């Protein structure tokens, strides 16, 4: 399991590096795209992010500094922060996603039935 996880991480790192992001940043961008154009709170991101051990504030700070997301105070609740993808963030996310799709030829060796079986087994492992 760890070998396979590291295999994919290492294969994806050069693609992320082209855009000065890491896998965790990509995950946050994908979460934001799932709600786009609506903003989300950091709490929502924390609930659904894959790597729960990361410092979410630093991840978001980096994405803000790159111009990929906007962070602003919620107009209805001044104690709440809103985070939303920028147009640049959408563009970069599309480019990274396309590059990852082209890179991930590993799973293309599986039949549809094998892919479904693998997905089912991985779901069962996670409980």
N, CA, C and O atoms as a GROMACS GRO file, in nm:
protein
  508
    1UNK      N    1   0.083  -0.118   0.000
    1UNK     CA    2   0.000   0.000   0.000
    1UNK      C    3   0.088   0.126   0.000
    1UNK      O    4   0.067   0.217  -0.080
    2UNK      N    5   0.189   0.130   0.091
    2UNK     CA    6   0.276   0.247   0.097
    2UNK      C    7   0.360   0.259  -0.030
    2UNK      O    8   0.386   0.369  -0.078
    3UNK      N    9   0.402   0.146  -0.082
    3UNK     CA   10   0.481   0.146  -0.204
    3UNK      C   11   0.400   0.210  -0.317
    3UNK      O   12   0.452   0.294  -0.392
    4UNK      N   13   0.275   0.170  -0.330
    4UNK     CA   14   0.189   0.223  -0.436
    4UNK      C   15   0.159   0.371  -0.414
    4UNK      O   16   0.159   0.450  -0.509
    5UNK      N   17   0.134   0.409  -0.290
    5UNK     CA   18   0.110   0.549  -0.258
    5UNK      C   19   0.231   0.634  -0.296
    5UNK      O   20   0.217   0.740  -0.358
    6UNK      N   21   0.348   0.589  -0.260
    6UNK     CA   22   0.471   0.662  -0.293
    6UNK      C   23   0.497   0.664  -0.443
    6UNK      O   24   0.549   0.762  -0.496
    7UNK      N   25   0.462   0.557  -0.511
    7UNK     CA   26   0.478   0.550  -0.656
    7UNK      C   27   0.400   0.663  -0.723
    7UNK      O   28   0.453   0.734  -0.807
    8UNK      N   29   0.274   0.677  -0.686
    8UNK     CA   30   0.191   0.782  -0.746
    8UNK      C   31   0.236   0.921  -0.701
    8UNK      O   32   0.238   1.014  -0.782
    9UNK      N   33   0.271   0.936  -0.574
    9UNK     CA   34   0.320   1.065  -0.525
    9UNK      C   35   0.443   1.109  -0.605
    9UNK      O   36   0.450   1.224  -0.650
   10UNK      N   37   0.538   1.019  -0.622
   10UNK     CA   38   0.660   1.052  -0.694
   10UNK      C   39   0.634   1.080  -0.842
   10UNK      O   40   0.700   1.166  -0.902
   11UNK      N   41   0.539   1.010  -0.900
   11UNK     CA   42   0.506   1.034  -1.041
   11UNK      C   43   0.440   1.170  -1.061
   11UNK      O   44   0.456   1.232  -1.166
   12UNK      N   45   0.366   1.215  -0.962
   12UNK     CA   46   0.292   1.341  -0.974
   12UNK      C   47   0.373   1.464  -0.934
   12UNK      O   48   0.342   1.575  -0.976
   13UNK      N   49   0.476   1.445  -0.854
   13UNK     CA   50   0.553   1.560  -0.803
   13UNK      C   51   0.606   1.651  -0.913
   13UNK      O   52   0.596   1.773  -0.898
   14UNK      N   53   0.661   1.600  -1.022
   14UNK     CA   54   0.711   1.693  -1.127
   14UNK      C   55   0.600   1.778  -1.189
   14UNK      O   56   0.623   1.893  -1.227
   15UNK      N   57   0.482   1.723  -1.199
   15UNK     CA   58   0.369   1.799  -1.254
   15UNK      C   59   0.331   1.911  -1.158
   15UNK      O   60   0.312   2.026  -1.200
   16UNK      N   61   0.320   1.880  -1.030
   16UNK     CA   62   0.288   1.982  -0.931
   16UNK      C   63   0.396   2.089  -0.925
   16UNK      O   64   0.366   2.207  -0.911
   17UNK      N   65   0.521   2.047  -0.936
   17UNK     CA   66   0.634   2.140  -0.926
   17UNK      C   67   0.629   2.246  -1.037
   17UNK      O   68   0.673   2.359  -1.016
   18UNK      N   69   0.577   2.210  -1.153
   18UNK     CA   70   0.566   2.308  -1.263
   18UNK      C   71   0.482   2.428  -1.223
   18UNK      O   72   0.500   2.538  -1.275
   19UNK      N   73   0.390   2.407  -1.130
   19UNK     CA   74   0.298   2.514  -1.089
   19UNK      C   75   0.324   2.559  -0.945
   19UNK      O   76   0.244   2.631  -0.886
   20UNK      N   77   0.437   2.515  -0.889
   20UNK     CA   78   0.480   2.555  -0.755
   20UNK      C   79   0.380   2.514  -0.647
   20UNK      O   80   0.360   2.586  -0.550
   21UNK      N   81   0.318   2.397  -0.666
   21UNK     CA   82   0.225   2.344  -0.566
   21UNK      C   83   0.267   2.203  -0.528
   21UNK      O   84   0.357   2.144  -0.588
   22UNK      N   85   0.200   2.150  -0.427
   22UNK     CA   86   0.218   2.011  -0.384
   22UNK      C   87   0.085   1.939  -0.396
   22UNK      O   88  -0.017   1.999  -0.427
   23UNK      N   89   0.089   1.809  -0.370
   23UNK     CA   90  -0.032   1.729  -0.379
   23UNK      C   91  -0.144   1.779  -0.288
   23UNK      O   92  -0.261   1.773  -0.325
   24UNK      N   93  -0.108   1.828  -0.170
   24UNK     CA   94  -0.208   1.878  -0.078
   24UNK      C   95  -0.276   2.005  -0.132
   24UNK      O   96  -0.396   2.026  -0.112
   25UNK      N   97  -0.198   2.088  -0.201
   25UNK     CA   98  -0.257   2.208  -0.263
   25UNK      C   99  -0.356   2.166  -0.372
   25UNK      O  100  -0.466   2.222  -0.383
   26UNK      N  101  -0.316   2.068  -0.451
   26UNK     CA  102  -0.404   2.018  -0.556
   26UNK      C  103  -0.534   1.966  -0.497
   26UNK      O  104  -0.642   1.990  -0.552
   27UNK      N  105  -0.525   1.895  -0.385
   27UNK     CA  106  -0.645   1.844  -0.319
   27UNK      C  107  -0.737   1.958  -0.277
   27UNK      O  108  -0.858   1.950  -0.296
   28UNK      N  109  -0.681   2.065  -0.219
   28UNK     CA  110  -0.762   2.180  -0.178
   28UNK      C  111  -0.827   2.245  -0.301
   28UNK      O  112  -0.945   2.281  -0.296
   29UNK      N  113  -0.753   2.260  -0.409
   29UNK     CA  114  -0.809   2.319  -0.531
   29UNK      C  115  -0.925   2.235  -0.584
   29UNK      O  116  -1.027   2.290  -0.627
   30UNK      N  117  -0.911   2.104  -0.579
   30UNK     CA  118  -1.020   2.015  -0.626
   30UNK      C  119  -1.143   2.028  -0.536
   30UNK      O  120  -1.256   2.026  -0.585
   31UNK      N  121  -1.122   2.040  -0.407
   31UNK     CA  122  -1.234   2.058  -0.314
   31UNK      C  123  -1.307   2.188  -0.347
   31UNK      O  124  -1.430   2.191  -0.351
   32UNK      N  125  -1.232   2.294  -0.371
   32UNK     CA  126  -1.293   2.423  -0.404
   32UNK      C  127  -1.367   2.417  -0.537
   32UNK      O  128  -1.474   2.476  -0.552
   33UNK      N  129  -1.309   2.345  -0.634
   33UNK     CA  130  -1.376   2.332  -0.764
   33UNK      C  131  -1.510   2.259  -0.749
   33UNK      O  132  -1.605   2.288  -0.822
   34UNK      N  133  -1.517   2.166  -0.656
   34UNK     CA  134  -1.642   2.093  -0.634
   34UNK      C  135  -1.756   2.180  -0.587
   34UNK      O  136  -1.872   2.145  -0.606
   35UNK      N  137  -1.726   2.293  -0.526
   35UNK     CA  138  -1.828   2.386  -0.476
   35UNK      C  139  -1.837   2.513  -0.560
   35UNK      O  140  -1.926   2.596  -0.540
   36UNK      N  141  -1.745   2.530  -0.654
   36UNK     CA  142  -1.736   2.653  -0.733
   36UNK      C  143  -1.867   2.679  -0.806
   36UNK      O  144  -1.924   2.585  -0.861
   37UNK      N  145  -1.917   2.801  -0.810
   37UNK     CA  146  -1.854   2.926  -0.772
   37UNK      C  147  -1.879   2.966  -0.625
   37UNK      O  148  -1.839   3.074  -0.583
   38UNK      N  149  -1.945   2.879  -0.549
   38UNK     CA  150  -1.971   2.910  -0.409
   38UNK      C  151  -1.842   2.905  -0.328
   38UNK      O  152  -1.756   2.821  -0.354
   39UNK      N  153  -1.827   2.994  -0.231
   39UNK     CA  154  -1.710   2.986  -0.142
   39UNK      C  155  -1.732   2.877  -0.038
   39UNK      O  156  -1.844   2.834  -0.014
   40UNK      N  157  -1.623   2.832   0.022
   40UNK     CA  158  -1.632   2.734   0.130
   40UNK      C  159  -1.552   2.784   0.249
   40UNK      O  160  -1.466   2.872   0.236
   41UNK      N  161  -1.580   2.728   0.364
   41UNK     CA  162  -1.507   2.765   0.485
   41UNK      C  163  -1.389   2.670   0.504
   41UNK      O  164  -1.390   2.559   0.450
   42UNK      N  165  -1.289   2.713   0.578
   42UNK     CA  166  -1.179   2.622   0.609
   42UNK      C  167  -1.228   2.495   0.681
   42UNK      O  168  -1.172   2.388   0.662
   43UNK      N  169  -1.331   2.508   0.761
   43UNK     CA  170  -1.387   2.392   0.830
   43UNK      C  171  -1.437   2.286   0.733
   43UNK      O  172  -1.416   2.167   0.754
   44UNK      N  173  -1.502   2.331   0.627
   44UNK     CA  174  -1.550   2.236   0.526
   44UNK      C  175  -1.432   2.165   0.460
   44UNK      O  176  -1.434   2.044   0.441
   45UNK      N  177  -1.330   2.242   0.426
   45UNK     CA  178  -1.212   2.182   0.362
   45UNK      C  179  -1.150   2.078   0.454
   45UNK      O  180  -1.113   1.969   0.410
   46UNK      N  181  -1.139   2.112   0.583
   46UNK     CA  182  -1.081   2.019   0.680
   46UNK      C  183  -1.160   1.889   0.688
   46UNK      O  184  -1.102   1.782   0.708
   47UNK      N  185  -1.291   1.896   0.674
   47UNK     CA  186  -1.376   1.776   0.680
   47UNK      C  187  -1.347   1.681   0.565
   47UNK      O  188  -1.347   1.559   0.585
   48UNK      N  189  -1.321   1.733   0.446
   48UNK     CA  190  -1.314   1.647   0.327
   48UNK      C  191  -1.174   1.629   0.270
   48UNK      O  192  -1.155   1.549   0.178
   49UNK      N  193  -1.075   1.700   0.323
   49UNK     CA  194  -0.940   1.690   0.269
   49UNK      C  195  -0.885   1.549   0.293
   49UNK      O  196  -0.912   1.488   0.396
   50UNK      N  197  -0.808   1.499   0.199
   50UNK     CA  198  -0.753   1.365   0.210
   50UNK      C  199  -0.646   1.354   0.318
   50UNK      O  200  -0.646   1.260   0.396
   51UNK      N  201  -0.555   1.450   0.322
   51UNK     CA  202  -0.443   1.447   0.415
   51UNK      C  203  -0.476   1.536   0.534
   51UNK      O  204  -0.446   1.656   0.533
   52UNK      N  205  -0.538   1.479   0.635
   52UNK     CA  206  -0.588   1.557   0.748
   52UNK      C  207  -0.478   1.611   0.838
   52UNK      O  208  -0.505   1.698   0.921
   53UNK      N  209  -0.356   1.562   0.824
   53UNK     CA  210  -0.248   1.603   0.912
   53UNK      C  211  -0.180   1.733   0.874
   53UNK      O  212  -0.093   1.780   0.948
   54UNK      N  213  -0.215   1.791   0.764
   54UNK     CA  214  -0.149   1.912   0.717
   54UNK      C  215  -0.205   2.037   0.781
   54UNK      O  216  -0.319   2.040   0.828
   55UNK      N  217  -0.123   2.141   0.783
   55UNK     CA  218  -0.163   2.271   0.835
   55UNK      C  219  -0.241   2.343   0.725
   55UNK      O  220  -0.183   2.398   0.632
   56UNK      N  221  -0.371   2.342   0.738
   56UNK     CA  222  -0.458   2.398   0.635
   56UNK      C  223  -0.433   2.545   0.613
   56UNK      O  224  -0.438   2.592   0.499
   57UNK      N  225  -0.406   2.620   0.718
   57UNK     CA  226  -0.381   2.764   0.704
   57UNK      C  227  -0.262   2.788   0.612
   57UNK      O  228  -0.269   2.875   0.525
   58UNK      N  229  -0.155   2.714   0.629
   58UNK     CA  230  -0.038   2.731   0.542
   58UNK      C  231  -0.067   2.691   0.399
   58UNK      O  232  -0.020   2.756   0.305
   59UNK      N  233  -0.143   2.584   0.381
   59UNK     CA  234  -0.180   2.543   0.245
   59UNK      C  235  -0.258   2.654   0.175
   59UNK      O  236  -0.230   2.688   0.060
   60UNK      N  237  -0.354   2.711   0.245
   60UNK     CA  238  -0.436   2.818   0.187
   60UNK      C  239  -0.352   2.944   0.166
   60UNK      O  240  -0.367   3.011   0.064
   61UNK      N  241  -0.265   2.977   0.262
   61UNK     CA  242  -0.177   3.093   0.246
   61UNK      C  243  -0.098   3.084   0.116
   61UNK      O  244  -0.087   3.182   0.042
   62UNK      N  245  -0.044   2.967   0.089
   62UNK     CA  246   0.036   2.946  -0.034
   62UNK      C  247  -0.051   2.966  -0.158
   62UNK      O  248  -0.010   3.030  -0.254
   63UNK      N  249  -0.172   2.910  -0.156
   63UNK     CA  250  -0.262   2.924  -0.271
   63UNK      C  251  -0.304   3.068  -0.292
   63UNK      O  252  -0.319   3.113  -0.406
   64UNK      N  253  -0.324   3.142  -0.183
   64UNK     CA  254  -0.356   3.286  -0.193
   64UNK      C  255  -0.237   3.359  -0.254
   64UNK      O  256  -0.255   3.442  -0.343
   65UNK      N  257  -0.115   3.330  -0.206
   65UNK     CA  258   0.003   3.401  -0.256
   65UNK      C  259   0.028   3.373  -0.404
   65UNK      O  260   0.085   3.457  -0.474
   66UNK      N  261  -0.016   3.257  -0.452
   66UNK     CA  262  -0.002   3.224  -0.594
   66UNK      C  263  -0.117   3.280  -0.678
   66UNK      O  264  -0.115   3.270  -0.801
   67UNK      N  265  -0.217   3.338  -0.612
   67UNK     CA  266  -0.332   3.394  -0.683
   67UNK      C  267  -0.431   3.289  -0.729
   67UNK      O  268  -0.512   3.316  -0.818
   68UNK      N  269  -0.424   3.169  -0.670
   68UNK     CA  270  -0.513   3.061  -0.713
   68UNK      C  271  -0.645   3.059  -0.637
   68UNK      O  272  -0.744   3.006  -0.686
   69UNK      N  273  -0.645   3.118  -0.517
   69UNK     CA  274  -0.768   3.128  -0.438
   69UNK      C  275  -0.778   3.266  -0.375
   69UNK      O  276  -0.677   3.334  -0.356
   70UNK      N  277  -0.899   3.305  -0.344
   70UNK     CA  278  -0.926   3.427  -0.267
   70UNK      C  279  -0.973   3.384  -0.129
   70UNK      O  280  -1.047   3.287  -0.114
   71UNK      N  281  -0.930   3.459  -0.029
   71UNK     CA  282  -0.976   3.436   0.109
   71UNK      C  283  -1.030   3.570   0.158
   71UNK      O  284  -0.962   3.672   0.151
   72UNK      N  285  -1.152   3.568   0.209
   72UNK     CA  286  -1.212   3.692   0.254
   72UNK      C  287  -1.313   3.662   0.366
   72UNK      O  288  -1.360   3.550   0.381
   73UNK      N  289  -1.344   3.765   0.442
   73UNK     CA  290  -1.439   3.752   0.552
   73UNK      C  291  -1.580   3.735   0.497
   73UNK      O  292  -1.621   3.805   0.404
   74UNK      N  293  -1.653   3.642   0.554
   74UNK     CA  294  -1.792   3.618   0.514
   74UNK      C  295  -1.875   3.741   0.549
   74UNK      O  296  -1.870   3.787   0.663
   75UNK      N  297  -1.952   3.795   0.454
   75UNK     CA  298  -2.030   3.916   0.482
   75UNK      C  299  -2.140   3.893   0.587
   75UNK      O  300  -2.175   3.985   0.661
   76UNK      N  301  -2.194   3.771   0.595
   76UNK     CA  302  -2.302   3.742   0.690
   76UNK      C  303  -2.250   3.709   0.830
   76UNK      O  304  -2.322   3.727   0.928
   77UNK      N  305  -2.126   3.663   0.840
   77UNK     CA  306  -2.069   3.623   0.968
   77UNK      C  307  -1.922   3.662   0.969
   77UNK      O  308  -1.838   3.591   0.914
   78UNK      N  309  -1.891   3.774   1.031
   78UNK     CA  310  -1.756   3.830   1.024
   78UNK      C  311  -1.651   3.743   1.093
   78UNK      O  312  -1.531   3.769   1.079
   79UNK      N  313  -1.693   3.641   1.167
   79UNK     CA  314  -1.597   3.550   1.229
   79UNK      C  315  -1.558   3.436   1.137
   79UNK      O  316  -1.468   3.359   1.168
   80UNK      N  317  -1.625   3.424   1.025
   80UNK     CA  318  -1.605   3.313   0.932
   80UNK      C  319  -1.527   3.360   0.808
   80UNK      O  320  -1.552   3.469   0.755
   81UNK      N  321  -1.434   3.278   0.765
   81UNK     CA  322  -1.360   3.307   0.642
   81UNK      C  323  -1.420   3.229   0.526
   81UNK      O  324  -1.465   3.116   0.544
   82UNK      N  325  -1.422   3.290   0.410
   82UNK     CA  326  -1.464   3.224   0.287
   82UNK      C  327  -1.343   3.206   0.197
   82UNK      O  328  -1.255   3.292   0.191
   83UNK      N  329  -1.339   3.095   0.128
   83UNK     CA  330  -1.232   3.067   0.035
   83UNK      C  331  -1.296   3.025  -0.097
   83UNK      O  332  -1.388   2.944  -0.101
   84UNK      N  333  -1.243   3.084  -0.205
   84UNK     CA  334  -1.301   3.057  -0.337
   84UNK      C  335  -1.190   3.053  -0.441
   84UNK      O  336  -1.091   3.126  -0.431
   85UNK      N  337  -1.207   2.966  -0.540
   85UNK     CA  338  -1.113   2.960  -0.652
   85UNK      C  339  -1.117   3.088  -0.734
   85UNK      O  340  -1.224   3.145  -0.754
   86UNK      N  341  -1.002   3.132  -0.780
   86UNK     CA  342  -0.995   3.242  -0.874
   86UNK      C  343  -1.001   3.185  -1.015
   86UNK      O  344  -0.992   3.063  -1.034
   87UNK      N  345  -1.015   3.271  -1.114
   87UNK     CA  346  -1.010   3.224  -1.253
   87UNK      C  347  -0.874   3.160  -1.283
   87UNK      O  348  -0.866   3.060  -1.354
   88UNK      N  349  -0.768   3.219  -1.228
   88UNK     CA  350  -0.634   3.162  -1.245
   88UNK      C  351  -0.629   3.023  -1.181
   88UNK      O  352  -0.571   2.931  -1.239
   89UNK      N  353  -0.688   3.009  -1.064
   89UNK     CA  354  -0.692   2.880  -0.996
   89UNK      C  355  -0.764   2.775  -1.078
   89UNK      O  356  -0.719   2.661  -1.087
   90UNK      N  357  -0.876   2.813  -1.137
   90UNK     CA  358  -0.950   2.720  -1.224
   90UNK      C  359  -0.865   2.677  -1.344
   90UNK      O  360  -0.864   2.560  -1.382
   91UNK      N  361  -0.796   2.773  -1.402
   91UNK     CA  362  -0.712   2.746  -1.519
   91UNK      C  363  -0.598   2.651  -1.483
   91UNK      O  364  -0.574   2.552  -1.553
   92UNK      N  365  -0.528   2.680  -1.374
   92UNK     CA  366  -0.416   2.596  -1.330
   92UNK      C  367  -0.466   2.457  -1.293
   92UNK      O  368  -0.404   2.357  -1.327
   93UNK      N  369  -0.578   2.451  -1.224
   93UNK     CA  370  -0.634   2.321  -1.186
   93UNK      C  371  -0.666   2.237  -1.309
   93UNK      O  372  -0.640   2.116  -1.309
   94UNK      N  373  -0.721   2.298  -1.412
   94UNK     CA  374  -0.750   2.224  -1.535
   94UNK      C  375  -0.621   2.172  -1.600
   94UNK      O  376  -0.617   2.059  -1.647
   95UNK      N  377  -0.518   2.256  -1.602
   95UNK     CA  378  -0.391   2.214  -1.662
   95UNK      C  379  -0.326   2.099  -1.584
   95UNK      O  380  -0.277   2.003  -1.643
   96UNK      N  381  -0.327   2.111  -1.452
   96UNK     CA  382  -0.268   2.005  -1.369
   96UNK      C  383  -0.349   1.876  -1.385
   96UNK      O  384  -0.291   1.768  -1.400
   97UNK      N  385  -0.480   1.886  -1.382
   97UNK     CA  386  -0.565   1.767  -1.397
   97UNK      C  387  -0.541   1.699  -1.531
   97UNK      O  388  -0.533   1.576  -1.537
   98UNK      N  389  -0.530   1.777  -1.637
   98UNK     CA  390  -0.502   1.720  -1.769
   98UNK      C  391  -0.366   1.650  -1.772
   98UNK      O  392  -0.353   1.540  -1.826
   99UNK      N  393  -0.266   1.714  -1.713
   99UNK     CA  394  -0.132   1.655  -1.710
   99UNK      C  395  -0.131   1.526  -1.628
   99UNK      O  396  -0.065   1.430  -1.666
  100UNK      N  397  -0.204   1.524  -1.518
  100UNK     CA  398  -0.210   1.403  -1.436
  100UNK      C  399  -0.280   1.290  -1.510
  100UNK      O  400  -0.240   1.174  -1.499
  101UNK      N  401  -0.385   1.323  -1.583
  101UNK     CA  402  -0.458   1.222  -1.660
  101UNK      C  403  -0.366   1.159  -1.764
  101UNK      O  404  -0.367   1.038  -1.782
  102UNK      N  405  -0.287   1.241  -1.832
  102UNK     CA  406  -0.195   1.188  -1.932
  102UNK      C  407  -0.085   1.105  -1.867
  102UNK      O  408  -0.039   1.006  -1.924
  103UNK      N  409  -0.042   1.145  -1.750
  103UNK     CA  410   0.067   1.076  -1.679
  103UNK      C  411   0.023   0.941  -1.625
  103UNK      O  412   0.102   0.846  -1.623
  104UNK      N  413  -0.101   0.932  -1.581
  104UNK     CA  414  -0.148   0.810  -1.514
  104UNK      C  415  -0.188   0.701  -1.612
  104UNK      O  416  -0.305   0.665  -1.625
  105UNK      N  417  -0.089   0.650  -1.681
  105UNK     CA  418  -0.114   0.538  -1.773
  105UNK      C  419  -0.119   0.406  -1.697
  105UNK      O  420  -0.160   0.304  -1.753
  106UNK      N  421  -0.077   0.406  -1.571
  106UNK     CA  422  -0.071   0.284  -1.491
  106UNK      C  423  -0.206   0.213  -1.487
  106UNK      O  424  -0.213   0.092  -1.507
  107UNK      N  425  -0.311   0.287  -1.462
  107UNK     CA  426  -0.442   0.226  -1.449
  107UNK      C  427  -0.504   0.189  -1.583
  107UNK      O  428  -0.605   0.118  -1.587
  108UNK      N  429  -0.448   0.236  -1.690
  108UNK     CA  430  -0.501   0.202  -1.823
  108UNK      C  431  -0.476   0.056  -1.859
  108UNK      O  432  -0.536   0.004  -1.953
  109UNK      N  433  -0.387  -0.010  -1.784
  109UNK     CA  434  -0.360  -0.151  -1.809
  109UNK      C  435  -0.468  -0.240  -1.751
  109UNK      O  436  -0.471  -0.360  -1.778
  110UNK      N  437  -0.557  -0.183  -1.672
  110UNK     CA  438  -0.664  -0.259  -1.611
  110UNK      C  439  -0.789  -0.258  -1.699
  110UNK      O  440  -0.819  -0.158  -1.764
  111UNK      N  441  -0.860  -0.369  -1.699
  111UNK     CA  442  -0.990  -0.370  -1.765
  111UNK      C  443  -1.088  -0.292  -1.678
  111UNK      O  444  -1.059  -0.263  -1.562
  112UNK      N  445  -1.203  -0.260  -1.733
  112UNK     CA  446  -1.305  -0.192  -1.654
  112UNK      C  447  -1.344  -0.275  -1.532
  112UNK      O  448  -1.366  -0.222  -1.423
  113UNK      N  449  -1.353  -0.405  -1.551
  113UNK     CA  450  -1.389  -0.495  -1.440
  113UNK      C  451  -1.279  -0.494  -1.332
  113UNK      O  452  -1.310  -0.489  -1.213
  114UNK      N  453  -1.153  -0.499  -1.373
  114UNK     CA  454  -1.042  -0.496  -1.278
  114UNK      C  455  -1.037  -0.362  -1.204
  114UNK      O  456  -1.011  -0.358  -1.084
  115UNK      N  457  -1.061  -0.255  -1.276
  115UNK     CA  458  -1.062  -0.122  -1.214
  115UNK      C  459  -1.172  -0.114  -1.109
  115UNK      O  460  -1.149  -0.064  -0.998
  116UNK      N  461  -1.292  -0.162  -1.142
  116UNK     CA  462  -1.403  -0.162  -1.047
  116UNK      C  463  -1.370  -0.247  -0.925
  116UNK      O  464  -1.401  -0.210  -0.812
  117UNK      N  465  -1.307  -0.363  -0.949
  117UNK     CA  466  -1.269  -0.452  -0.838
  117UNK      C  467  -1.167  -0.384  -0.748
  117UNK      O  468  -1.178  -0.390  -0.625
  118UNK      N  469  -1.067  -0.320  -0.808
  118UNK     CA  470  -0.966  -0.249  -0.730
  118UNK      C  471  -1.029  -0.138  -0.646
  118UNK      O  472  -0.998  -0.124  -0.528
  119UNK      N  473  -1.117  -0.062  -0.707
  119UNK     CA  474  -1.185   0.046  -0.636
  119UNK      C  475  -1.267  -0.008  -0.519
  119UNK      O  476  -1.264   0.048  -0.410
  120UNK      N  477  -1.337  -0.117  -0.541
  120UNK     CA  478  -1.418  -0.180  -0.436
  120UNK      C  479  -1.330  -0.228  -0.321
  120UNK      O  480  -1.363  -0.208  -0.205
  121UNK      N  481  -1.218  -0.292  -0.355
  121UNK     CA  482  -1.127  -0.342  -0.251
  121UNK      C  483  -1.066  -0.227  -0.170
  121UNK      O  484  -1.054  -0.236  -0.048
  122UNK      N  485  -1.027  -0.120  -0.238
  122UNK     CA  486  -0.972  -0.006  -0.166
  122UNK      C  487  -1.076   0.058  -0.075
  122UNK      O  488  -1.044   0.098   0.037
  123UNK      N  489  -1.200   0.068  -0.122
  123UNK     CA  490  -1.308   0.120  -0.037
  123UNK      C  491  -1.326   0.032   0.087
  123UNK      O  492  -1.345   0.083   0.197
  124UNK      N  493  -1.321  -0.099   0.069
  124UNK     CA  494  -1.337  -0.191   0.182
  124UNK      C  495  -1.223  -0.177   0.281
  124UNK      O  496  -1.244  -0.185   0.402
  125UNK      N  497  -1.101  -0.156   0.229
  125UNK     CA  498  -0.985  -0.138   0.318
  125UNK      C  499  -1.004  -0.017   0.409
  125UNK      O  500  -0.970  -0.021   0.527
  126UNK      N  501  -1.058   0.090   0.352
  126UNK     CA  502  -1.075   0.214   0.428
  126UNK      C  503  -1.193   0.206   0.523
  126UNK      O  504  -1.209   0.293   0.609
  127UNK      N  505  -1.276   0.103   0.508
  127UNK     CA  506  -1.390   0.084   0.600
  127UNK      C  507  -1.506   0.159   0.555
  127UNK      O  508  -1.611   0.155   0.619
   0.00000   0.00000   0.00000
